[in-house]
Amino acid sequence: MEVIHDKVNNRFVINIDGLDSFVEYSLNEKEMNLYHTYTPPQLRGKGLAEKVVRAAIEYAKENSLKVIPSCSYVAVFMQRHPEYSELLK
């Protein structure tokens, strides 16, 4: 399962059988706001949301961006992964 950074639509996405699991973001020069995560019901429970969120956070880290966890899933992810706490806005 490859996570694709869809820069045109501001999201990180995994496509399985034509269905997208993704996290959407907005971006400025210093911050990445992760504001919406979605996994189709038939794909839930496979860790896809975690994969796309982790990819987005790693992108933020690599680009020296602070993360704003506006999405509740992203906020919980950040709490569960203190190794990313320095990225929090």
C-alpha positions as CSV (number, residue, x, y, z in Angstrom):
1,M,0.0,0.0,0.0
2,E,1.6,3.1,-1.2
3,V,0.7,6.5,0.2
4,I,0.6,9.1,-2.5
5,H,1.0,12.8,-1.9
6,D,-1.6,14.4,-4.1
7,K,-0.4,18.0,-4.0
8,V,-3.1,19.2,-6.4
9,N,-5.8,18.3,-4.0
10,N,-3.8,18.9,-0.8
11,R,-4.1,15.3,0.6
12,F,-2.2,12.2,1.3
13,V,-4.1,9.2,-0.1
14,I,-4.1,5.4,-0.4
15,N,-6.3,4.0,-3.2
16,I,-7.5,0.4,-2.9
17,D,-9.9,-1.0,-5.5
18,G,-10.9,2.5,-6.5
19,L,-11.6,3.6,-3.0
20,D,-9.6,6.4,-1.4
21,S,-8.5,6.7,2.2
22,F,-7.0,10.1,2.8
23,V,-6.1,13.0,5.1
24,E,-6.6,16.5,3.7
25,Y,-4.5,19.5,4.7
26,S,-4.0,23.2,4.2
27,L,-0.6,24.6,4.1
28,N,1.3,27.9,4.5
29,E,5.0,28.5,4.7
30,K,5.3,27.4,8.3
31,E,2.3,25.2,9.1
32,M,0.3,22.2,7.9
33,N,-3.2,22.0,9.1
34,L,-4.5,18.4,9.0
35,Y,-8.2,19.0,9.0
36,H,-10.0,15.9,7.6
37,T,-9.4,12.2,7.6
38,Y,-11.6,9.7,5.8
39,T,-11.6,5.9,5.2
40,P,-14.5,4.3,3.4
41,P,-16.5,2.0,5.7
42,Q,-15.5,-1.2,3.8
43,L,-11.8,-0.4,4.3
44,R,-11.9,0.6,8.0
45,G,-9.9,-1.4,10.5
46,K,-6.9,-1.9,8.2
47,G,-4.7,0.9,9.5
48,L,-5.1,3.1,6.4
49,A,-5.9,6.3,8.3
50,E,-2.8,5.9,10.4
51,K,-0.7,5.3,7.3
52,V,-1.9,8.5,5.5
53,V,-1.6,10.6,8.7
54,R,1.9,9.3,9.4
55,A,2.9,10.2,5.9
56,A,1.6,13.7,6.2
57,I,3.3,14.2,9.6
58,E,6.6,12.9,8.2
59,Y,6.2,15.3,5.3
60,A,5.7,18.2,7.8
61,K,8.8,17.0,9.7
62,E,11.0,16.8,6.6
63,N,9.9,20.3,5.6
64,S,10.2,21.9,9.0
65,L,6.5,22.6,9.3
66,K,4.4,22.7,12.5
67,V,1.3,20.5,12.5
68,I,-2.1,21.8,13.5
69,P,-4.3,18.7,14.3
70,S,-7.7,20.1,13.5
71,C,-9.1,16.6,12.7
72,S,-10.0,14.6,15.8
73,Y,-8.3,11.5,14.4
74,V,-5.1,13.4,13.9
75,A,-5.3,14.9,17.4
76,V,-5.6,11.4,18.9
77,F,-2.8,10.1,16.7
78,M,-0.5,12.9,17.9
79,Q,-1.3,12.1,21.6
80,R,-0.5,8.4,20.9
81,H,2.8,9.2,19.2
82,P,4.8,11.6,21.5
83,E,7.8,11.3,19.2
84,Y,6.0,13.9,17.0
85,S,5.2,16.3,19.8
86,E,7.8,18.8,18.8
87,L,5.8,19.3,15.6
88,L,2.7,20.4,17.3
89,K,1.6,24.0,16.8
